[in-house]
C-alpha cells in the first residue's frame, strides 16, 4: 500500500518558508530603492532651491559656493547609494525568483505524487471489484445448488 503522506512535505514547508523570507527581503530592498530615490529628489530640489552666489563680499561668495558644492556632493553620494540599492534589489528579486522556482518544483512533485496515489487507488478499486466478480463466479459455480439440476 502507498504511503499516506507526501514524503517531501518537510522539504515543501522549508521551501515555502524560504520563499517568504526571500519575498520579505525583496520587498525591503525595493523599499530601500524607493527611499534612496526620494532622497535624491529631495537633495536635487534643495540644491536647485539654493540661489547661486552673486556679488558680494568674497567670504560670503566662497561660503555660498562651498555650501552648493557640498550639496552637490551629497546629491552625488545619494545617487551612488540609490544605484547600490537598485543592484541589491535586483539580486534579491533574482533570489526570490529562484526560490519560487524551487518551491514550484517540489509542488509539481507533490501534484504528481498525488495523481499517482489517486491512480493507484483507482487501480486497487478496479482490482477489488474484479476479484469480487471473479470470486462470485468461481464460488457460485462450485456450489452444488448453483449447478443446474437434471430432471429425474
C-alpha positions, 0 to 999 in steps of 0.5 A: 500500500502507498504511503499516506503522506507526501514524503517531501512535505518537510522539504515543501514547508522549508521551501515555502518558508524560504520563499517568504523570507526571500519575498520579505527581503525583496520587498525591503530592498525595493523599499530601500530603492524607493527611499534612496530615490526620494532622497535624491529628489529631495537633495536635487530640489534643495540644491536647485532651491539654493540661489547661486552666489552673486556679488558680494563680499568674497567670504560670503561668495566662497561660503555660498559656493562651498555650501552648493558644492557640498550639496552637490556632493551629497546629491552625488553620494545619494545617487551612488547609494540609490544605484547600490540599492537598485543592484541589491534589489535586483539580486534579491528579486533574482533570489526570490525568483529562484526560490519560487522556482524551487518551491514550484518544483517540489509542488509539481512533485507533490501534484504528481505524487498525488495523481499517482496515489489517486491512480493507484487507488483507482487501480486497487478499486478496479482490482477489488471489484474484479476479484469480487466478480471473479470470486462470485463466479468461481464460488457460485459455480462450485456450489452444488445448488448453483449447478443446474439440476437434471430432471429425474 
